[in-house]
Structures are given as structure tokens and as C-alpha cells.
Amino acid sequence: MKSSAFVGSLVLAAACAVSAIACAQSAAPAVSNYGERNANAPKELDTFAFLVGKWEGSAMVKLPDGTSTDVAFTWIGRYVLDGMAIADDIHSFAPDGSPVLGVTLRQFDASKKTWIVEFLNISNSFVRKQVNADSGSVTVDGNTVVVISEAPDTWSRESYRVDSPDRFAYSLELSNDGGRTWNKQPFDLTLSRKE
């Protein structure tokens, strides 16, 4: 009995120590919630700078049975890789209540004059190369940024309409015929800046 109480005390002490270290590190000046843009980063990185910060919103999602449900989203963007790229993660819940998490890494390769955009779907355990020197594109038309990903069987077109520094809308379309026709997905997401 005494040994299990001793082990329990050690576990509690370790948990308190880890918590204290985490609190001290989060208050350290080297820690930043959203990172900082590197002054030497390519100017093209500004295309996605609107994502840096914390965003919240919701979308009415149409379910396979024809009904709809409101789904809440949190979207957080940060400067990463010494401020030379932007990583943004999307947090939500599927209609069945299971967590949804995806992270996109966006960087511009100035030497090749091309975007590199990769999406890590943590919930479903896969990585999708959306844009690189050989495939896909990033274009800007006024206040809208469009990312086209070209997979052999399905292309995707993501649109980010930046309405103001504190609001943007996201939509997704898919094509099964190499981009000749697009099918709008059953949701539109509007997000507002929280930080």
C-alpha cells in the first residue's frame, strides 16, 4: 500500500512540475502565440498573412440524409519555420461528435518561384500535397485567394474571400473531370477574428 501511495505522490509531483514548467515557458518572451514574419520572407507570403491569428465561425453542413446541422470551427494561423511560412490549423467536430483537426503548411519557394502548400489531415491520418512546382496553383483575384489542388482522381478548389481584416469566408469545390466542372460542397464557412 505504501509503495502505491508513493508512486501516486511521484506522479502528482511530476504533473505539477510539468504544469509549472509549461506555465513558465508560456510566459517567456521567446514564446509567441502566432510567431513573427521574417523580414526576409518572400513578399508572396503576405497572400496568406490574413490567416495569422485566431478565428471562429460556423457553417451549416448538409448531411448525407438530406438534413443540415450547424458546425462550429476554430481556425488558428501562425508564422513558423523562422517566420518563412504560415501553418494554420482547423479544429472542429464531425456531425457524429468526433474531433476534426487539419493543419496546412504554406510557403513560397522564391528560388523556384512557386508555392508549396501541404495539408496534414490529423483526424484521418494522411498528407495531401496541394500545391508544388509540378501541380496545383495559388492565385489572387481582388480580395479572393484561390488554391487549386490537382490529384489524379479529384481536384479541389478552395476560395478564401477576405472581406475585412476581421472577417473571411471559405468555400470548397471539387472536380472529378480535371477542373472542367466544379461541384460546390455543401457548406460555406464564415469566420471572425477573435485574436
MARPAMI-353503 format. One record per residue: z negated, x, y of N, C-alpha, C in turn. Coordinates in steps of 0.2 Angstrom, whole numbers, padded with zeros to 4 digits, always signed. Layout:
ZXYZXYZXY/...
This chain:
+0000+0004-0006+0000+0000+0000+0000+0004+0006/-0004+0010+0006-0004+0014+0012+0002+0017+0013/+0006+0019+0008+0012+0023+0009+0017+0018+0012/+0018+0011+0011+0022+0007+0014+0020+0005+0021/+0014+0005+0022+0012+0004+0029+0014+0010+0033/+0013+0016+0030+0015+0022+0034+0023+0023+0035/+0027+0021+0030+0034+0021+0031+0036+0015+0036/+0032+0010+0036+0034+0005+0041+0032+0007+0048/+0027+0011+0049+0025+0014+0056+0030+0019+0058/+0033+0023+0053+0038+0028+0055+0044+0024+0057/+0046+0019+0054+0052+0015+0055+0051+0012+0062/+0045+0009+0064+0044+0007+0070+0044+0012+0076/+0041+0018+0074+0041+0023+0079+0048+0026+0080/+0052+0026+0075+0059+0029+0076+0063+0024+0080/+0062+0017+0079+0066+0012+0083+0064+0012+0090/+0057+0013+0091+0055+0014+0098+0058+0020+0102/+0058+0026+0098+0061+0032+0101+0068+0031+0102/+0072+0028+0098+0079+0027+0099+0080+0022+0105/+0076+0017+0105+0077+0012+0111+0075+0016+0118/+0070+0020+0118+0069+0024+0124+0074+0029+0126/+0077+0032+0121+0082+0037+0122+0088+0033+0125/+0090+0027+0122+0096+0023+0124+0095+0021+0131/+0088+0019+0133+0087+0017+0140+0088+0022+0145/+0085+0028+0143+0085+0034+0147+0093+0036+0148/+0097+0036+0143+0104+0038+0144+0108+0033+0148/+0106+0027+0147+0110+0022+0151+0108+0022+0159/+0102+0025+0160+0101+0026+0167+0103+0033+0170/+0105+0037+0166+0108+0044+0168+0114+0043+0172/+0114+0048+0177+0120+0047+0182+0127+0049+0178/+0127+0052+0172+0133+0053+0169+0136+0047+0165/+0132+0042+0165+0134+0036+0161+0137+0031+0166/+0143+0028+0165+0146+0023+0169+0148+0017+0165/+0147+0011+0167+0149+0005+0164+0157+0005+0163/+0161+0007+0168+0168+0006+0167+0172+0013+0168/+0168+0019+0168+0172+0025+0169+0175+0026+0176/+0178+0031+0177+0182+0033+0183+0189+0035+0182/+0193+0033+0186+0200+0035+0186+0201+0042+0188/+0204+0046+0184+0205+0053+0185+0210+0054+0191/+0209+0058+0196+0213+0059+0201+0220+0061+0199/+0220+0065+0194+0227+0067+0191+0230+0063+0186/+0227+0057+0185+0231+0052+0181+0237+0050+0184/+0242+0048+0179+0249+0046+0182+0248+0040+0186/+0252+0039+0191+0251+0033+0195+0253+0026+0191/+0257+0027+0186+0258+0021+0182+0252+0018+0179/+0247+0022+0178+0240+0019+0175+0238+0013+0180/+0239+0013+0186+0237+0008+0190+0240+0001+0188/+0245+0001+0184+0248-0005+0182+0243-0009+0178/+0238-0006+0175+0233-0010+0171+0226-0009+0174/+0226-0006+0180+0219-0005+0183+0215-0012+0184/+0219-0017+0185+0216-0024+0186+0211-0025+0181/+0212-0023+0175+0208-0024+0169+0201-0021+0169/+0200-0016+0173+0194-0012+0173+0189-0017+0176/+0183-0018+0172+0178-0022+0174+0176-0027+0169/+0172-0032+0170+0170-0037+0165+0173-0044+0167/+0177-0047+0163+0180-0053+0164+0177-0058+0159/+0177-0065+0161+0175-0070+0157+0180-0076+0158/+0181-0080+0153+0186-0086+0153+0186-0089+0147/+0190-0095+0147+0191-0098+0141+0198-0101+0140/+0199-0103+0134+0206-0106+0133+0205-0112+0128/+0209-0117+0129+0210-0122+0125+0215-0120+0119/+0212-0120+0113+0216-0117+0107+0218-0123+0103/+0224-0123+0101+0226-0129+0096+0225-0126+0089/+0222-0130+0085+0221-0128+0078+0226-0131+0074/+0227-0128+0068+0232-0130+0063+0232-0137+0061/+0226-0140+0062+0226-0148+0060+0228-0152+0066/+0230-0149+0072+0233-0153+0077+0227-0154+0083/+0221-0153+0081+0216-0154+0086+0215-0148+0090/+0211-0148+0096+0210-0142+0100+0203-0141+0101/+0202-0135+0103+0195-0133+0104+0195-0128+0110/+0189-0128+0114+0189-0123+0119+0185-0117+0116/+0188-0111+0118+0186-0105+0115+0184-0100+0121/+0178-0097+0121+0176-0093+0127+0178-0086+0125/+0180-0082+0130+0182-0075+0129+0178-0070+0134/+0177-0064+0132+0174-0059+0137+0179-0053+0136/+0182-0051+0142+0187-0045+0142+0184-0040+0146/+0183-0034+0143+0180-0028+0147+0185-0022+0147/+0186-0020+0153+0191-0014+0153+0187-0008+0156/+0189-0002+0153+0186+0004+0156+0191+0010+0156/+0190+0015+0161+0193+0021+0161+0190+0025+0155/+0195+0028+0151+0192+0033+0146+0197+0039+0145/+0195+0043+0141+0199+0049+0140+0199+0053+0146/+0194+0055+0149+0193+0058+0155+0197+0055+0161/+0197+0048+0161+0200+0044+0166+0207+0044+0166/+0210+0046+0160+0218+0046+0160+0221+0040+0156/+0216+0036+0154+0219+0030+0150+0214+0024+0152/+0216+0018+0149+0212+0012+0150+0211+0009+0143/+0205+0008+0141+0203+0005+0135+0200-0002+0137/+0203-0007+0134+0200-0014+0136+0199-0018+0129/+0193-0021+0129+0191-0024+0123+0190-0032+0124/+0192-0036+0119+0191-0043+0120+0186-0045+0114/+0182-0049+0117+0176-0052+0112+0177-0060+0113/+0177-0063+0107+0177-0070+0106+0175-0072+0099/+0175-0079+0098+0174-0081+0091+0179-0086+0089/+0181-0085+0083+0186-0089+0080+0183-0096+0079/+0188-0101+0079+0185-0108+0078+0180-0109+0072/+0180-0105+0067+0175-0106+0062+0169-0102+0063/+0168-0099+0069+0162-0096+0071+0162-0088+0070/+0167-0086+0066+0167-0078+0065+0169-0075+0071/+0166-0069+0072+0167-0065+0078+0174-0062+0078/+0177-0061+0084+0184-0058+0085+0183-0053+0090/+0185-0047+0088+0185-0041+0093+0191-0037+0092/+0194-0035+0097+0200-0031+0098+0200-0026+0103/+0202-0020+0103+0202-0015+0108+0209-0012+0109/+0212-0012+0115+0218-0010+0117+0217-0003+0121/+0221+0002+0119+0221+0008+0122+0228+0009+0126/+0228+0010+0133+0234+0010+0137+0234+0017+0141/+0239+0020+0139+0240+0027+0143+0247+0028+0144/+0249+0032+0150+0256+0033+0151+0257+0041+0150/+0262+0042+0146+0263+0049+0145+0268+0051+0150/+0266+0055+0155+0270+0057+0160+0276+0062+0158/+0274+0066+0153+0280+0071+0151+0285+0067+0148/+0284+0062+0144+0289+0058+0141+0292+0052+0145/+0288+0051+0150+0289+0045+0155+0289+0038+0151/+0284+0038+0147+0284+0031+0143+0276+0029+0142/+0275+0023+0141+0269+0020+0139+0267+0021+0132/+0261+0022+0131+0258+0022+0124+0253+0016+0124/+0254+0011+0120+0249+0005+0120+0248+0004+0113/+0241+0005+0111+0240+0003+0104+0234-0002+0104/+0234-0006+0099+0229-0012+0098+0225-0011+0092/+0219-0010+0092+0215-0010+0086+0211-0017+0085/+0213-0020+0080+0210-0027+0078+0204-0025+0074/+0198-0025+0076+0192-0023+0073+0191-0029+0068/+0191-0035+0070+0190-0041+0065+0194-0041+0059/+0200-0039+0059+0205-0039+0054+0207-0032+0051/+0204-0027+0054+0205-0020+0051+0212-0018+0051/+0215-0018+0057+0222-0015+0057+0223-0012+0064/+0228-0007+0065+0230-0005+0071+0237-0007+0072/+0239-0009+0078+0246-0010+0079+0249-0006+0085/+0254-0002+0084+0257+0002+0089+0261-0003+0093/+0259-0005+0099+0263-0010+0103+0269-0007+0107/+0267-0001+0110+0272+0002+0114+0272+0010+0113/+0278+0013+0112+0278+0020+0112+0285+0022+0114/+0287+0029+0114+0293+0031+0116+0299+0028+0112/+0298+0026+0106+0303+0023+0102+0303+0015+0102/+0298+0012+0104+0298+0005+0103+0294+0001+0108/+0296-0005+0110+0292-0009+0115+0293-0007+0122/+0289-0010+0127+0290-0009+0134+0285-0012+0138/+0284-0009+0144+0279-0012+0149+0283-0013+0155/+0283-0019+0158+0287-0020+0164+0283-0024+0169/+0284-0023+0175+0281-0026+0181+0286-0030+0185/+0284-0037+0186+0288-0041+0190+0284-0045+0195/+0283-0042+0201+0279-0045+0206+0272-0044+0204/+0268-0050+0203+0261-0049+0201+0260-0050+0193/+0265-0050+0189+0265-0050+0182+0267-0044+0178/+0263-0042+0173+0264-0036+0169+0266-0039+0162/+0271-0037+0159+0273-0039+0153+0274-0034+0148/+0270-0035+0142+0270-0030+0137+0274-0033+0131/+0279-0029+0129+0283-0032+0123+0282-0027+0117/+0280-0029+0112+0279-0025+0106+0284-0027+0101/+0288-0022+0098+0293-0024+0093+0291-0022+0086/+0289-0026+0082+0288-0025+0075+0294-0027+0071/+0295-0025+0065+0301-0027+0061+0302-0034+0060/+0296-0038+0059+0296-0045+0057+0295-0049+0063/+0290-0047+0067+0288-0051+0073+0287-0047+0079/+0291-0049+0085+0290-0046+0091+0284-0050+0095/+0281-0047+0099+0276-0051+0104+0277-0049+0111/+0276-0054+0115+0277-0053+0122+0270-0056+0126/+0267-0051+0128+0260-0053+0132+0262-0053+0139/+0260-0058+0143+0260-0058+0150+0253-0058+0153/+0253-0054+0158+0246-0054+0162+0248-0055+0169/+0247-0061+0172+0248-0063+0179+0242-0062+0183/+0242-0058+0187+0236-0056+0191+0237-0060+0198/+0233-0065+0198+0233-0070+0204+0229-0067+0210/+0224-0063+0208+0220-0060+0214+0215-0054+0211/+0212-0051+0215+0208-0045+0212+0202-0048+0207/+0201-0055+0207+0195-0058+0204+0198-0063+0198/+0204-0063+0197+0207-0068+0193+0214-0066+0190/+0214-0067+0183+0221-0066+0180+0222-0070+0174/+0228-0072+0172+0229-0076+0167+0233-0072+0161/+0232-0074+0155+0235-0070+0150+0239-0075+0145/+0245-0074+0143+0248-0078+0138+0252-0074+0133/+0253-0077+0127+0256-0073+0122+0262-0077+0119/+0268-0074+0118+0273-0077+0115+0275-0073+0109/+0278-0076+0103+0280-0072+0098+0288-0074+0096/+0291-0069+0094+0298-0070+0092+0299-0067+0085/+0303-0071+0081+0305-0069+0074+0312-0067+0073/+0316-0067+0079+0323-0065+0079+0324-0060+0084/+0320-0055+0084+0321-0049+0088+0322-0050+0095/+0318-0055+0098+0317-0056+0105+0323-0061+0108/+0327-0064+0104+0332-0069+0106+0329-0075+0108/+0324-0078+0105+0320-0084+0106+0313-0082+0106/+0309-0085+0110+0301-0084+0110+0298-0091+0109/+0292-0091+0105+0288-0096+0104+0281-0095+0107/+0280-0099+0112+0273-0099+0116+0268-0101+0111/+0263-0096+0111+0257-0098+0107+0252-0103+0110/+0249-0106+0106+0245-0112+0108+0239-0111+0112/+0239-0107+0117+0233-0106+0121+0236-0102+0127/+0232-0103+0133+0233-0099+0139+0226-0098+0141/+0225-0091+0143+0218-0089+0144+0218-0087+0152/+0213-0090+0155+0212-0088+0162+0205-0085+0163/+0205-0079+0166+0199-0075+0166+0197-0074+0173/+0190-0074+0175+0187-0072+0181+0183-0066+0181/+0183-0062+0186+0179-0056+0186+0172-0058+0187/+0168-0054+0182+0161-0055+0183+0157-0049+0185/+0161-0043+0185+0158-0037+0187+0164-0032+0189/
